[in-house]
Structures are given as C-alpha cells and as structure tokens.
C-alpha cells in the first residue's frame, strides 16, 4: 500500500498509519490502520487522541524538515501515538486535554530527533523513550497547573515492605485475559478483543512478530506468576506489555533470528517483566506510571551488551525490515 508520490495528503496519511504501526515495529499502513480500529473499539476518546497525537508528531517532523525517509517510515509518528493515548488514559478527558496531547506529541518529535542524533553514534534506536520522557515532563508539571484533572491512576503510594501479598486464584481466564490484554496494554488498551485485533494487525505484516507478541506477553505473565504476583495485575496484562515490545524488538527485528538470539530475547522478556515491577515501585511515591520505560531501559541494556557477544549478530540498520528477512545471517 503505497501513497501516490505527488499527493501530499495521501503521503501524510500513509506516514501516520505507518507511525501507528511502528508502535510495535511494523512498517505497514494496513497494520497501523487496524491498530487504530482496535483502539477505537475500546475507547473513542483514546482512539481520537491516538490519531491526533500521531498526526501532530508527524506534522511537526515535516514542518521542521526531518529526514523524509524516516517520516515516511512512520518513525516520527509512533511516539506521538503513545503520547496521545497516555494523557486521556491518566487524566480526565476534556477539551483542554486535546491541546496537551498536541504539545506532548510535538515534544516527542523533538526528543526523538535528539535521541536519534545521540544514540545513532552507537547504532542504538530511540525506541519509545521520546514518548516516555515527553509524557513524564507533562505529567510532572500537571500538579502545579489547574488545567487538567488527574485520574485515580496517578495517585501516589508508598510501598509497604511488610505487607502480606495475597496471590489470589489463578485460572485459565487469568492466562486468556492476561496474554491478550498484555498485547493490548502496549497502547493502554484493557480489552481482550483489542488485544486480539492487535495480534491480527501484526500478523498482516509479520507472522514471526505476531508470534513474538503473544509469546512475549505469555513470558511476562509467567515470570510475574513465578515471582508470586497477585492475580489481578496478571489478568490485566500489566506484566506483559513491556515483554511484548522486548520480544518483537529482539525476536528477529534487530538481530538475525536463530536459537541463540531466541534465548537471548526470551531472557530480555523475563527481565522486562521484572523491571516493570521494580520501576513501578521506584515511581510509586511520586505517583508516576512506568509507561514503557522498563522495555526501553532493558532493551537498551541488552542491545549494548550484545556488541560484546560474538554469537549475537545484529541486523545492519539499512537492512531492518521484518523478521522473515532476518532468519539467516548472510
């Protein structure tokens, strides 16, 4: 699905759709379109803000003269998608919030360019760090301004190390809901149906990435289960979504896929789930959500470490595509 070369509107829409697809590393406008459908299915407010955030971040990149190839591939859109969804998820929806969404998305583009220039020296991707940093900046300042009303999810809490944790009853529904919602929670969607729609969307572009999305969510859930997490966050997919992103990134996208990189990626998924709990505890006293920072920091750690491992072969940046093209080291 290629946009007409001489039609600026179609090119813009194509870049936005690819931007939404790139939230899960899928450079495919059809995948992005189905992602949007999944978001709107769960919430029209989140869906509208996802479109607004993607469009704003992409527009700012065009207006500032960013690399046209990167814009076309949606690499200035996906952080805007997440930046758009996060604010109505954590704040009470209002007309004023829409302006905040645009500001957040625009800031994510600025940070994206900064991190590309900084991390590019080491061949590291920015991942979703621009979204996390921009959203944290705007969330922190909200307590000083009265324009937005914070939702219940932004309440501060001091973890009590002496609290007895009740695990609760684990059932088949824990796994069904947890695995599907783990995929959906990548974009803040607490919906089994949306999670399934997201998997179908990924499947359109890559069967391997679709497998790793489900596998990553399962590994994240199992890791938290072994660590004796309560049943409720397992069922909500809260320990799966960072592992989903770790799985897709390392599962044949940035590395040639073989049994060694498969095990490497699986270990990254496990640490991603544990890091979700750790960073959530770290941020709880100030009432800030971890967002996708566990995925970012763990994936950067594994990617930097891989440069010292001779058996972990990275795919050259100019050859990045789908895992199907990275099954064998040339």
C-alpha positions as CSV (number, residue, x, y, z in Angstrom):
1,X,0.0,0.0,0.0
2,X,2.0,2.9,-1.3
3,X,0.8,6.5,-1.2
4,X,0.7,8.4,-4.5
5,X,4.0,10.1,-4.9
6,X,2.6,13.5,-5.8
7,X,-0.3,13.6,-3.3
8,X,0.8,15.2,-0.1
9,X,-2.3,14.3,1.8
10,X,-2.0,10.6,0.9
11,X,1.6,10.7,1.9
12,X,0.8,12.3,5.2
13,X,-1.9,9.7,5.9
14,X,0.3,6.9,4.9
15,X,3.1,8.2,7.2
16,X,0.6,8.4,10.1
17,X,-0.7,4.9,9.6
18,X,2.8,3.6,9.5
19,X,3.6,5.6,12.6
20,X,0.8,3.8,14.5
21,X,2.1,0.5,13.1
22,X,5.6,1.4,14.3
23,X,4.4,1.3,18.0
24,X,5.1,-2.4,17.6
25,X,7.8,-2.1,15.0
26,X,5.5,-2.7,12.0
27,X,6.2,-0.5,9.0
28,X,2.9,-1.2,7.4
29,X,0.0,1.2,6.9
30,X,-2.6,-1.6,7.0
31,X,-1.2,-2.7,10.3
32,X,-1.4,0.8,11.6
33,X,-5.0,1.2,10.4
34,X,-6.1,-2.0,12.2
35,X,-4.3,-0.8,15.3
36,X,-6.4,2.4,15.2
37,X,-9.5,0.2,14.8
38,X,-8.5,-1.8,17.9
39,X,-8.0,1.4,19.9
40,X,-11.4,2.9,18.8
41,X,-13.1,-0.4,19.6
42,X,-12.0,0.0,23.2
43,X,-12.4,3.8,23.6
44,X,-13.3,6.5,21.2
45,X,-11.5,9.1,23.4
46,X,-8.3,7.1,23.3
47,X,-8.8,6.5,19.6
48,X,-9.3,10.1,18.8
49,X,-6.3,11.2,20.8
50,X,-4.2,8.4,19.2
51,X,-5.0,9.9,15.8
52,X,-4.4,13.4,17.0
53,X,-1.0,12.6,18.6
54,X,0.2,10.6,15.6
55,X,-0.8,13.4,13.2
56,X,0.7,16.2,15.4
57,X,4.1,14.4,15.8
58,X,4.3,13.6,12.1
59,X,3.3,17.2,11.1
60,X,5.9,18.7,13.4
61,X,8.6,16.4,11.9
62,X,7.6,17.6,8.4
63,X,7.4,21.2,9.4
64,X,10.9,21.1,10.9
65,X,12.4,19.4,7.9
66,X,13.2,16.0,9.4
67,X,14.5,13.2,7.2
68,X,11.8,12.4,4.6
69,X,12.6,8.7,4.6
70,X,12.2,8.5,8.4
71,X,9.0,10.4,8.2
72,X,7.6,8.1,5.5
73,X,8.5,5.0,7.6
74,X,6.5,6.4,10.5
75,X,9.4,6.8,12.8
76,X,8.3,10.2,13.9
77,X,4.7,9.1,14.4
78,X,4.7,6.1,16.8
79,X,5.8,8.1,19.9
80,X,3.1,10.6,19.1
81,X,0.6,7.8,19.0
82,X,1.5,6.7,22.5
83,X,1.9,10.3,23.7
84,X,-1.7,10.9,22.5
85,X,-3.2,7.9,24.2
86,X,-1.4,8.2,27.6
87,X,-2.8,11.6,28.6
88,X,-6.6,10.7,28.3
89,X,-5.7,7.4,30.0
90,X,-4.3,9.1,33.1
91,X,-6.2,12.4,33.1
92,X,-9.9,13.2,33.0
93,X,-10.9,13.8,29.3
94,X,-11.6,17.4,28.5
95,X,-11.3,19.8,25.5
96,X,-8.2,21.3,27.2
97,X,-6.6,17.9,27.2
98,X,-6.5,17.9,23.4
99,X,-4.1,20.9,23.4
100,X,-1.9,19.0,25.9
101,X,-2.0,16.0,23.6
102,X,-0.7,18.1,20.7
103,X,2.1,19.6,22.9
104,X,3.1,16.1,24.1
105,X,3.2,14.7,20.6
106,X,5.2,17.7,19.3
107,X,7.7,17.3,22.2
108,X,8.1,13.6,21.5
109,X,9.2,14.5,17.9
110,X,11.9,16.9,19.3
111,X,13.1,14.3,21.8
112,X,13.1,11.7,19.0
113,X,15.4,13.7,16.9
114,X,17.7,14.4,19.9
115,X,17.9,10.8,20.8
116,X,18.5,9.7,17.2
117,X,21.4,12.1,16.9
118,X,22.8,11.0,20.3
119,X,22.2,7.2,20.2
120,X,22.9,6.9,16.5
121,X,26.6,7.2,17.3
122,X,26.3,3.7,18.8
123,X,23.8,2.3,16.4
124,X,21.1,2.3,19.1
125,X,17.4,3.0,18.3
126,X,15.4,5.6,20.4
127,X,12.6,3.1,20.9
128,X,9.7,4.6,22.9
129,X,12.0,6.7,25.1
130,X,10.7,10.0,23.5
131,X,7.2,9.2,24.4
132,X,8.1,8.3,28.0
133,X,10.3,11.4,28.6
134,X,7.8,13.8,27.0
135,X,4.9,12.3,28.9
136,X,6.7,12.3,32.2
137,X,7.6,16.0,31.7
138,X,3.9,17.0,31.1
139,X,2.6,14.7,33.8
140,X,5.0,16.1,36.5
141,X,4.0,19.7,35.8
142,X,0.3,18.9,35.9
143,X,0.3,19.0,39.7
144,X,1.4,22.7,39.5
145,X,-1.2,23.7,36.9
146,X,-5.0,23.6,37.2
147,X,-5.9,23.0,33.6
148,X,-6.0,19.2,33.9
149,X,-7.7,16.9,36.4
150,X,-5.6,13.8,37.3
151,X,-7.3,10.5,37.3
152,X,-7.1,7.8,40.0
153,X,-4.2,6.1,38.3
154,X,-1.9,9.0,39.2
155,X,-2.2,8.7,42.9
156,X,1.0,8.4,45.0
157,X,1.6,5.4,47.1
158,X,4.4,4.3,49.5
159,X,5.1,0.6,49.1
160,X,5.0,-1.2,52.5
161,X,7.6,-3.9,52.6
162,X,5.8,-5.6,55.5
163,X,2.5,-6.0,53.5
164,X,1.5,-9.7,53.0
165,X,0.8,-10.3,49.3
166,X,-2.3,-12.3,48.5
167,X,-1.7,-14.1,45.3
168,X,-5.4,-15.0,44.6
169,X,-6.8,-17.7,42.4
170,X,-5.1,-18.4,39.1
171,X,-7.4,-19.8,36.4
172,X,-7.5,-20.3,32.7
173,X,-9.1,-16.9,32.3
174,X,-6.1,-15.4,34.0
175,X,-4.0,-16.6,31.1
176,X,-6.5,-15.8,28.4
177,X,-7.2,-12.3,29.6
178,X,-3.6,-11.7,30.7
179,X,-1.9,-12.7,27.4
180,X,-4.3,-10.9,25.1
181,X,-4.5,-7.8,27.3
182,X,-0.7,-7.8,27.6
183,X,-0.6,-7.1,23.9
184,X,-3.4,-4.5,24.2
185,X,-1.7,-2.7,27.1
186,X,1.2,-1.7,24.9
187,X,-1.2,1.0,23.8
188,X,-3.1,1.3,27.2
189,X,-6.0,-0.9,26.0
190,X,-7.6,-3.0,28.7
191,X,-9.5,-5.2,26.3
192,X,-9.3,-8.8,25.2
193,X,-10.8,-8.0,21.9
194,X,-8.4,-5.1,21.2
195,X,-5.5,-7.4,22.1
196,X,-6.7,-9.9,19.6
197,X,-7.2,-7.2,17.0
198,X,-3.6,-6.0,17.6
199,X,-2.2,-9.5,17.1
200,X,-4.1,-9.7,13.8
201,X,-2.8,-6.4,12.8
202,X,0.8,-7.5,13.4
203,X,0.1,-10.8,11.6
204,X,-0.7,-8.7,8.4
205,X,2.9,-7.6,8.3
206,X,4.8,-10.4,10.0
207,X,3.8,-13.9,11.3
208,X,7.0,-14.0,13.3
209,X,6.4,-10.7,15.0
210,X,2.8,-11.8,15.8
211,X,4.2,-15.0,17.4
212,X,6.7,-13.0,19.5
213,X,4.0,-10.5,20.6
214,X,1.9,-13.4,22.0
215,X,5.0,-15.2,23.3
216,X,6.3,-12.1,25.0
217,X,3.0,-11.4,26.7
218,X,3.0,-15.0,28.0
219,X,6.5,-14.9,29.2
220,X,5.9,-11.7,31.0
221,X,2.8,-13.2,32.7
222,X,4.6,-16.4,33.6
223,X,7.6,-14.5,35.0
224,X,5.3,-12.5,37.3
225,X,3.4,-15.6,38.2
226,X,6.6,-17.4,39.3
227,X,7.5,-14.3,41.3
228,X,4.1,-14.7,43.0
229,X,2.4,-11.6,41.7
230,X,-1.2,-11.1,42.7
231,X,-3.7,-12.4,40.2
232,X,-5.3,-9.1,39.3
233,X,-2.3,-7.4,37.6
234,X,-1.6,-10.7,35.8
235,X,-5.1,-10.8,34.4
236,X,-4.8,-7.1,33.3
237,X,-1.7,-7.8,31.3
238,X,0.4,-5.3,33.3
239,X,3.4,-7.6,33.4
240,X,3.1,-8.5,29.8
241,X,3.2,-5.3,27.7
242,X,6.9,-4.4,28.2
243,X,7.8,-8.0,27.5
244,X,5.8,-7.9,24.3
245,X,7.9,-5.0,23.0
246,X,11.1,-6.7,24.2
247,X,10.0,-9.8,22.3
248,X,9.3,-8.1,19.0
249,X,12.4,-6.0,19.1
250,X,14.9,-8.7,19.8
251,X,12.9,-11.5,18.2
252,X,14.3,-11.2,14.7
253,X,14.0,-7.5,14.1
254,X,17.3,-6.1,15.4
255,X,19.0,-9.5,15.4
256,X,19.3,-12.3,13.0
257,X,16.9,-15.0,14.3
258,X,18.4,-18.3,15.5
259,X,18.2,-20.4,18.6
260,X,20.8,-18.2,20.4
261,X,19.1,-14.9,19.7
262,X,15.7,-16.6,20.6
263,X,17.1,-17.5,24.1
264,X,18.6,-14.0,24.4
265,X,15.3,-12.4,23.5
266,X,13.5,-14.7,26.0
267,X,15.8,-13.6,28.8
268,X,15.2,-10.0,27.8
269,X,11.4,-10.6,28.1
270,X,11.8,-12.1,31.6
271,X,13.9,-9.1,32.8
272,X,11.4,-6.8,31.1
273,X,8.6,-8.2,33.3
274,X,10.7,-7.9,36.5
275,X,11.8,-4.4,35.6
276,X,8.1,-3.4,35.3
277,X,7.7,-4.3,39.0
278,X,10.9,-2.6,40.0
279,X,10.4,0.7,38.2
280,X,6.7,0.8,39.3
281,X,7.9,0.6,42.9
282,X,10.5,3.3,42.2
283,X,8.0,5.7,40.8
284,X,5.1,5.0,43.1
285,X,6.0,7.6,45.8
286,X,5.7,10.4,43.2
287,X,2.6,8.9,41.5
288,X,4.2,8.4,38.1
289,X,3.5,5.4,35.9
290,X,6.4,3.4,34.5
291,X,4.8,3.6,31.0
292,X,7.2,1.7,28.6
293,X,10.4,2.7,30.3
294,X,11.1,-0.9,31.6
295,X,11.1,-2.0,27.9
296,X,13.3,0.9,26.9
297,X,16.0,0.5,29.6
298,X,16.1,-3.3,29.4
299,X,16.2,-3.4,25.6
300,X,19.0,-0.8,25.5
301,X,20.9,-2.8,28.1
302,X,20.6,-6.0,26.0
303,X,21.4,-4.3,22.8
304,X,24.5,-2.5,24.2
305,X,25.6,-5.8,25.8
306,X,25.3,-7.7,22.5
307,X,28.1,-5.8,21.0
308,X,30.4,-7.8,23.2
309,X,28.9,-11.2,22.3
310,X,30.2,-12.8,19.2
311,X,27.2,-15.2,18.8
312,X,24.6,-12.4,18.8
313,X,24.6,-10.9,15.3
314,X,22.8,-7.6,14.8
315,X,21.0,-6.7,11.6
316,X,22.5,-3.7,9.9
317,X,20.3,-0.6,10.2
318,X,19.9,-0.3,6.4
319,X,18.6,-3.9,6.3
320,X,16.0,-3.6,9.0
321,X,12.7,-5.0,7.8
322,X,10.6,-7.9,9.0
323,X,12.0,-10.9,11.0
324,X,11.1,-13.1,8.0
325,X,14.1,-11.5,6.1
326,X,16.4,-12.0,9.1
327,X,16.2,-15.7,9.6
328,X,19.7,-16.3,8.4
329,X,22.9,-14.4,8.9
330,X,24.3,-13.6,5.4
